[in-house]
Amino acid sequence: MGKYFGTDGFRGEANKDLTFEHAVKIGRFLGWYYGARLGKKAKVVIGKDTRRSSYMFESALCTGLVASGADAYIMHVTTTPSVAYITRVDDFDCGIMISASHNPFYDNGIKLLNSNGEKMDEETILKVEDYIDGKIDVPMAERAAIGRTVDYVAGRNRYIGYLISLSKFSFKNVKVGLDVANGASWQIAKAVFDALGAKVYVINNQPDGCNINTDCGSTHIEHLQKFVVDNKLDIGFAYDGDADRCLCVDEKGNVVTGDHTLYIYGLYMKERGKLLNNKVVTTIMSNFGLYKALDKVGIEYEKTKVGDKYVYENMVNTGNRIGGEQSGHTIFIKYATTGDGILTSLKLMEVMLAKEKPMSVLAAPVVFYPQVLKNVKVKSKPDAQNDPDVQAAVAKVAEALGDTGRILVRESGTEPVIRVMVEAESDEVCEKYVDEVIEVIKAKGHIA
């Protein structure tokens, strides 16, 4: 990770951590870099979510791009996966999404995508950062070389058409609830489900620039749970602010997480001979109950570091076809280069209709194990993590749990803490073993 850009872009409070000037510079560099590298006028496509500051950052990016000689194509309010799709299929040199995903409205972010609709490579991002810090000079375009902005709402419509084309079933008479989080999917999701014939019930679809993710969407799934039950719906889907993740609610009001999605669709692929390598890709934070369920149906799995970036890299390198996170980032690599919440909804609908079973039945084999996670503030994360006595305590717990649970000790990527997590058959067992390891960390003097 660089100075400004993390695994999911340049993110922070608008005009405090991420400023208008930052956005102008990002546009200036990308417009020049792709034009100079390719020897032609660069084409860059931009999307944004519904945050108040997204309009400011859109204008700033466009200003920088056209000043450096690029043409900026504006998709307006749209989802992250739609920008990734259009970047790839409409031959753009790169794509930019303005969003802070599930963060509150006063935060924002700039995500950069390469011409394949994938997260931009580290080498290019470091060059962007060097320009922001004044280490690189970029010339201004002059005369006819100056770029222009192009209204590209047609790209959003093309993406909607693409999603509709992926459905193998009519959704006629299926009652579907959608929580669009007052975010980027507020127009797109309903359009897709309407076109497929569903009876659509939508909540949190009145964005005002300040209510994105506020007590709604996938981070506040309890509202959709109640809505599905109260309205006797067949199924519900909740998205985050930029709609790259999706959580589901079954007809009984139970939450269907990203782990459940990996099981449900992974098994569906296996049954049809489509699960290449017989594997799904998870992160280390997937619940132990998912692995037990996959073991029972003979599906193997890989575990990556936390982050959809690492899931996608694994899939590209191994040929695995489905992967994701418990939070709802699910990647169907045949159809998308990113997590795509609406696509995930369509895939879950496909399984439900193909098998003619309610979602509660499809998700039932994944029984989540109780989990206890405690954060320990330490003087040095590596010292605490690598202490022989701490490692011995972790090994002792792992041996005691056997195949009835697991322990995971890892360093936080953003805070001076060690995270100790145990999954087991009861909360009491989890608490007991987490505390045992923490006591060793304390006894060895690692606590800050």
C-alpha positions in Angstrom: 0.0 0.0 0.0 1.2 3.5 -0.8 1.1 6.8 1.1 -2.5 7.7 -0.1 -3.9 4.7 -1.8 -4.9 1.6 0.2 -6.2 -1.8 -1.0 -9.5 -0.1 -1.9 -8.4 3.3 -3.3 -7.6 6.7 -1.8 -10.2 7.1 1.0 -10.8 9.6 3.8 -13.0 12.5 4.9 -13.9 14.7 2.0 -11.8 17.9 1.9 -10.0 16.9 5.0 -8.1 13.7 4.1 -9.1 13.5 0.5 -9.3 17.0 -1.1 -10.5 18.7 -4.3 -6.8 19.3 -5.1 -5.9 15.7 -4.7 -8.6 14.8 -7.2 -7.4 17.4 -9.7 -3.9 16.0 -9.5 -5.1 12.4 -9.9 -6.9 13.5 -13.1 -4.0 15.5 -14.3 -1.6 12.6 -13.9 -3.8 9.9 -15.4 -4.8 12.0 -18.4 -1.2 12.7 -19.2 0.2 9.3 -18.3 -2.2 7.2 -20.5 -2.0 9.7 -23.4 1.8 9.8 -23.3 2.1 6.0 -22.9 -0.3 5.2 -25.7 0.6 8.0 -28.0 -3.0 9.1 -28.4 -5.7 11.0 -26.5 -6.6 9.0 -23.4 -10.2 7.9 -22.7 -11.2 7.7 -19.1 -14.7 6.7 -17.7 -15.9 8.0 -14.4 -18.7 6.9 -12.1 -19.8 8.2 -8.7 -22.1 7.3 -5.8 -24.7 9.6 -4.2 -22.5 11.4 -1.6 -22.7 15.2 -1.6 -18.9 15.4 -2.2 -19.0 13.0 -5.1 -20.2 15.7 -7.4 -17.2 17.9 -6.4 -14.7 15.1 -6.9 -16.3 14.3 -10.3 -15.7 17.9 -11.4 -12.2 17.9 -10.0 -11.2 14.7 -11.8 -12.7 15.9 -15.1 -10.8 19.2 -14.7 -7.5 17.4 -14.3 -8.2 14.9 -17.0 -9.1 17.4 -19.7 -6.3 19.8 -18.7 -3.9 16.9 -19.5 -5.5 16.2 -22.8 -7.8 13.2 -21.9 -11.5 12.8 -22.7 -13.5 12.2 -19.6 -16.7 10.1 -20.1 -19.2 10.6 -17.2 -21.5 7.8 -16.2 -23.0 9.9 -13.4 -24.5 8.0 -10.3 -23.7 4.4 -10.9 -22.1 1.4 -9.2 -18.5 0.3 -8.9 -19.0 -2.9 -10.8 -20.7 -1.0 -13.6 -17.6 1.2 -14.0 -15.4 -1.9 -14.1 -17.6 -3.5 -16.7 -17.8 -0.5 -19.0 -14.1 0.2 -18.7 -13.4 -3.3 -20.0 -16.0 -3.7 -22.7 -16.0 -0.1 -24.1 -12.2 0.0 -24.4 -11.4 2.7 -22.0 -7.8 3.3 -20.9 -8.8 3.4 -17.3 -11.8 3.8 -15.1 -12.4 5.9 -11.9 -15.1 5.3 -9.3 -15.8 8.0 -6.7 -17.1 6.2 -3.6 -16.2 5.3 0.0 -18.3 2.1 -0.2 -20.0 1.5 3.1 -18.4 4.5 4.9 -20.6 7.4 6.2 -21.5 10.2 3.8 -18.8 12.6 4.9 -16.1 10.2 3.7 -15.3 9.6 0.1 -12.8 7.7 -2.0 -11.3 7.4 -5.5 -10.8 3.9 -6.8 -8.7 3.5 -9.9 -9.2 0.7 -12.4 -7.1 -0.5 -15.3 -8.3 -1.1 -18.9 -9.5 -4.6 -17.9 -11.7 -3.3 -15.2 -9.4 -4.6 -12.5 -7.9 -2.6 -9.6 -5.0 -0.6 -10.9 -1.5 -2.0 -10.5 0.7 -0.8 -7.6 3.4 0.6 -9.9 1.0 3.1 -11.6 -0.6 4.1 -8.3 2.8 4.9 -6.9 3.5 7.2 -9.9 0.1 8.9 -9.2 1.3 9.4 -5.6 4.7 10.8 -6.7 2.8 13.4 -8.8 0.6 14.4 -5.9 3.8 14.9 -3.9 5.4 17.1 -6.6 8.0 14.5 -7.6 6.9 14.4 -11.2 6.1 17.2 -13.7 3.2 16.9 -16.0 2.7 19.3 -19.0 -0.6 21.0 -19.7 -2.4 20.2 -22.9 -2.7 23.1 -25.4 -5.0 24.1 -28.2 -6.7 21.1 -29.9 -4.9 18.7 -27.5 -7.1 19.9 -24.6 -9.6 17.2 -23.7 -13.4 17.3 -23.3 -16.1 15.8 -21.1 -18.7 13.4 -22.6 -22.0 12.5 -21.1 -22.0 8.7 -20.9 -25.2 7.7 -19.2 -25.5 5.2 -22.0 -22.8 3.2 -20.4 -24.9 2.7 -17.3 -27.8 1.6 -19.5 -25.5 -0.9 -21.2 -24.6 -2.4 -17.8 -28.2 -2.7 -16.9 -28.8 -4.6 -20.1 -25.9 -6.8 -19.4 -27.2 -7.8 -16.0 -30.6 -8.6 -17.4 -29.1 -10.7 -20.1 -27.4 -12.9 -17.5 -30.6 -14.2 -15.9 -31.7 -17.6 -17.1 -35.2 -17.3 -15.5 -38.1 -15.0 -15.3 -38.7 -13.6 -11.9 -42.5 -13.3 -12.5 -44.5 -13.5 -9.3 -41.4 -13.6 -7.0 -41.7 -10.9 -4.3 -38.3 -9.3 -3.9 -37.3 -6.7 -1.4 -34.3 -4.4 -2.1 -32.5 -2.1 0.3 -30.4 0.1 -1.9 -28.8 2.1 1.0 -29.6 5.5 -0.6 -26.6 4.7 -2.7 -25.3 4.0 -6.1 -27.7 1.2 -6.9 -30.9 3.2 -6.2 -32.0 3.3 -9.8 -30.1 0.4 -11.3 -31.2 -2.5 -9.0 -35.0 -1.9 -9.4 -34.6 -1.5 -13.2 -33.0 -4.9 -13.4 -35.6 -6.7 -11.2 -38.5 -4.9 -12.9 -37.2 -6.0 -16.3 -37.1 -9.6 -15.2 -40.7 -9.6 -14.0 -40.3 -9.5 -10.2 -42.7 -7.8 -7.8 -40.2 -5.3 -6.4 -40.4 -3.6 -3.1 -37.7 -1.0 -2.5 -36.6 0.7 0.7 -34.0 3.5 1.3 -34.2 4.8 -2.3 -34.4 8.5 -1.6 -30.7 9.7 -1.6 -30.1 13.3 -0.6 -26.3 13.3 -0.5 -26.1 12.9 3.2 -28.1 9.7 3.9 -26.0 7.1 2.0 -25.5 4.0 4.3 -27.2 5.9 7.2 -29.0 3.2 9.2 -29.7 1.3 6.0 -28.2 -1.1 3.4 -26.0 -4.1 4.0 -24.4 -2.7 7.2 -27.8 -2.4 8.8 -29.4 -5.5 7.5 -31.9 -5.6 10.4 -34.2 -3.2 8.6 -34.5 -5.4 5.5 -35.0 -8.5 7.8 -38.1 -6.8 9.3 -39.3 -5.5 5.9 -39.2 -9.0 4.3 -41.1 -10.6 7.1 -43.7 -7.8 7.5 -44.5 -7.8 3.8 -44.3 -11.6 3.4 -41.7 -11.4 0.7 -39.9 -14.3 -0.9 -36.4 -12.9 -0.6 -34.6 -9.6 0.1 -31.2 -8.1 -1.0 -29.2 -5.3 0.7 -26.4 -3.4 -1.0 -23.7 -1.1 0.3 -23.1 2.5 -0.9 -21.4 1.5 -4.2 -23.2 -1.8 -4.6 -20.1 -4.0 -4.8 -21.4 -6.2 -2.0 -24.7 -7.9 -1.3 -26.2 -9.6 1.8 -29.4 -11.6 1.4 -32.4 -12.1 3.7 -34.4 -15.3 3.3 -38.2 -15.5 3.5 -38.1 -16.1 7.2 -36.0 -13.0 7.9 -32.7 -14.8 8.4 -29.5 -13.2 7.1 -27.7 -15.0 4.2 -24.1 -13.8 4.3 -21.3 -13.9 1.7 -20.2 -17.2 3.2 -23.6 -18.7 2.6 -23.5 -17.4 -1.0 -20.2 -19.1 -1.6 -21.7 -22.4 -0.4 -25.0 -22.1 -2.2 -23.6 -21.1 -5.6 -20.4 -23.1 -5.3 -22.5 -26.3 -4.7 -24.8 -25.3 -7.6 -21.7 -25.0 -9.9 -20.4 -28.3 -8.7 -23.7 -30.1 -9.4 -23.6 -28.8 -13.0 -19.9 -29.6 -13.5 -19.0 -25.9 -13.6 -16.8 -25.6 -10.5 -13.4 -25.7 -12.1 -10.7 -27.0 -9.7 -13.5 -28.0 -7.3 -12.6 -25.0 -5.2 -14.1 -21.8 -3.8 -11.9 -18.9 -2.6 -12.5 -17.5 0.9 -10.6 -15.2 3.2 -9.2 -16.2 6.6 -12.2 -14.5 8.2 -14.8 -16.9 6.7 -16.7 -18.7 9.4 -15.7 -22.2 10.4 -19.2 -23.3 9.6 -18.7 -22.6 5.9 -15.7 -25.0 5.8 -17.6 -27.7 7.6 -20.5 -27.4 5.1 -18.1 -27.4 2.1 -16.3 -30.5 3.5 -19.6 -32.4 3.7 -20.3 -31.8 0.0 -16.7 -32.5 -1.1 -15.8 -28.9 -2.2 -12.3 -27.7 -1.5 -11.3 -24.2 -0.6 -8.5 -21.7 -0.4 -8.0 -19.0 2.1 -6.5 -15.5 1.3 -5.8 -12.4 3.4 -8.8 -10.2 4.1 -9.8 -8.1 1.1 -11.5 -8.8 -2.2 -8.3 -7.7 -3.9 -6.6 -10.8 -2.6 -9.5 -13.0 -3.5 -9.5 -11.8 -7.1 -5.7 -12.2 -7.4 -6.0 -15.8 -6.2 -8.8 -16.5 -8.8 -6.7 -15.0 -11.6 -3.6 -17.0 -10.6 -5.4 -20.4 -10.0 -8.4 -20.4 -12.4 -10.8 -20.7 -9.5 -14.2 -19.4 -10.5 -16.0 -18.2 -7.4 -14.7 -16.4 -4.3 -15.5 -13.8 -1.8 -15.9 -12.5 1.7 -18.4 -13.0 4.5 -19.3 -9.3 4.2 -20.9 -9.9 0.8 -18.1 -9.2 -1.7 -18.6 -12.1 -4.0 -16.7 -12.4 -7.3 -18.1 -14.5 -10.2 -15.0 -14.2 -12.3 -16.7 -15.4 -15.5 -19.0 -12.4 -15.4 -17.2 -9.6 -13.5 -13.7 -8.5 -12.3 -15.1 -7.1 -9.0 -17.6 -8.0 -6.4 -21.0 -7.0 -7.8 -24.0 -6.8 -5.4 -26.7 -6.9 -8.1 -25.0 -9.7 -9.9 -24.8 -11.7 -6.7 -28.6 -11.2 -6.2 -29.2 -12.6 -9.7 -27.1 -15.6 -9.0 -28.9 -16.4 -5.8 -32.2 -16.0 -7.5 -31.0 -18.4 -10.2 -30.3 -21.1 -7.7 -33.6 -20.6 -5.9 -35.6 -20.8 -9.1 -33.6 -23.6 -10.6 -33.9 -25.8 -7.5 -37.4 -24.6 -6.7 -36.5 -24.3 -3.0 -36.8 -21.3 -0.7 -33.5 -19.5 0.3 -33.9 -20.7 3.9 -33.5 -24.3 2.7 -30.6 -23.6 0.4 -28.7 -21.7 3.2 -29.5 -24.2 6.0 -26.4 -26.5 5.7 -24.1 -23.6 6.6 -24.4 -23.4 10.4 -22.3 -20.6 11.8 -20.1 -21.4 14.7 -20.1 -18.9 17.6 -17.2 -16.5 17.3 -15.3 -14.3 19.8 -12.9 -11.7 18.5 -10.9 -9.4 20.9 -8.4 -6.7 20.0 -5.3 -6.3 22.0 -3.4 -3.0 21.8 0.3 -3.9 21.7 3.7 -2.1 21.6 4.8 -4.0 18.6 2.6 -6.1 16.4 5.4 -8.3 15.0 7.0 -8.8 18.4 3.7 -9.9 19.9 2.8 -12.1 16.9 6.1 -13.8 16.7 6.8 -14.3 20.4 7.5 -18.1 20.9 5.3 -18.3 24.0 2.4 -16.6 22.3 2.8 -19.0 19.3 2.9 -22.0 21.7 -0.3 -20.8 23.4 -2.0 -20.5 20.0 -0.8 -24.0 19.0 -2.1 -25.4 22.2 -5.5 -23.9 21.6 -5.5 -25.2 18.0 -4.7 -28.7 19.2 -7.4 -28.6 21.9 -10.1 -27.5 19.3 -9.1 -30.1 16.8 -11.8 -30.2 14.1 -14.4 -28.6 16.4 -13.2 -25.0 15.8 -10.3 -22.8 15.0 -8.1 -20.0 16.3 -6.8 -17.1 14.3 -4.3 -14.5 15.5 -3.5 -11.7 13.1 -2.2 -8.2 13.0 -4.5 -5.3 12.2 -3.6 -3.5 9.0 -4.7 -0.1 10.3 -4.3 -0.1 14.1 -1.6 -1.1 16.6 -3.5 -4.1 17.7 -3.4 -7.9 17.5 -6.7 -9.6 16.8 -7.4 -12.9 18.6 -10.4 -14.8 17.3 -11.7 -18.2 18.2 -14.6 -20.1 16.6 -16.0 -23.1 18.5 -19.2 -24.9 19.4 -20.1 -22.5 22.2 -19.5 -18.9 23.3 -18.0 -20.1 26.5 -15.3 -22.2 24.8 -14.5 -19.2 22.5 -14.1 -16.8 25.5 -12.0 -19.3 27.4 -9.5 -19.8 24.6 -9.3 -16.2 23.5 -8.6 -15.1 27.1 -5.9 -17.8 27.5 -3.9 -16.4 24.5 -4.4 -12.8 25.6 -3.1 -13.6 29.1 0.1 -14.9 27.5 0.4 -11.7 25.5 0.0 -9.7 28.7 2.4 -11.9 30.7 5.2 -11.3 28.1 4.8 -7.5 28.4 3.5 -6.8 24.9 0.5 -4.8 26.0 0.7 -1.1 25.1 
